[in-house]
């Protein structure tokens, strides 16, 4: 008999588009490899349609890159609005 626990608890963060119903789920990978997984769900499908996995180090760098891109785009919008 396996000593693996019968139940597990998993924390997942979800980002929803409240108008379209599409969403992203971000949490630990489903394979238990210590990776971060981002899953994308379309509103008309119940299952994940796209999945990306990252090491914690990669996820940290990607998070930083996303922040920088958002800031760059916001600065451009702010600059264009001043013209």
C-alpha positions in Angstrom: 0.0 0.0 0.0 1.3 3.5 -0.9 2.3 5.9 1.8 1.2 8.8 -0.4 -1.5 10.9 1.3 -5.0 10.4 0.1 -5.7 14.2 -0.1 -3.7 17.2 -0.9 -4.4 20.9 -0.6 -3.2 23.3 -3.3 -3.4 27.1 -3.4 -4.0 28.6 -6.9 -4.4 32.3 -7.8 -6.9 33.1 -10.5 -7.1 36.2 -12.7 -10.6 36.5 -14.3 -11.9 38.7 -17.1 -15.4 39.3 -15.7 -16.9 40.1 -19.0 -15.6 37.3 -21.2 -15.1 34.6 -18.6 -11.6 33.7 -19.7 -9.1 33.3 -16.9 -5.6 32.4 -15.9 -4.7 30.1 -13.0 -1.3 30.5 -11.4 0.1 28.1 -8.9 2.4 25.1 -8.3 2.8 22.7 -11.2 0.5 19.7 -11.3 3.3 17.3 -11.6 4.9 18.2 -8.3 8.2 19.2 -9.8 8.6 22.4 -7.8 7.7 24.6 -10.8 5.3 27.5 -11.2 2.5 26.8 -13.7 0.3 29.3 -15.5 -2.8 27.8 -17.1 -5.2 29.6 -19.5 -8.9 28.7 -19.7 -11.2 29.9 -22.4 -14.8 30.6 -21.3 -16.4 27.9 -23.5 -14.0 25.2 -22.4 -13.9 23.6 -18.9 -10.3 22.3 -19.3 -7.0 24.2 -19.6 -6.3 25.1 -23.2 -2.7 26.4 -22.7 -0.1 25.8 -20.0 3.3 27.3 -19.3 5.7 26.1 -16.6 8.7 28.0 -15.1 11.3 27.5 -12.5 11.0 29.9 -9.5 14.0 31.8 -10.8 12.5 32.1 -14.3 9.1 33.2 -12.8 10.9 35.9 -10.8 12.6 37.2 -13.9 9.4 37.0 -16.0 7.5 38.9 -13.3 10.1 41.6 -13.4 10.0 41.8 -17.2 6.2 42.1 -17.2 6.4 44.9 -14.6 9.0 46.7 -16.8 6.9 46.3 -20.0 3.7 47.6 -18.2 5.6 50.6 -16.8 7.2 51.3 -20.3 3.7 51.2 -21.9 2.1 53.3 -19.3 4.9 55.9 -19.7 4.3 56.0 -23.4 0.5 56.4 -22.9 1.2 59.2 -20.4 3.6 60.9 -22.8 1.2 60.6 -25.7 -1.7 62.1 -23.6 0.5 65.2 -22.8 0.9 66.0 -26.5 
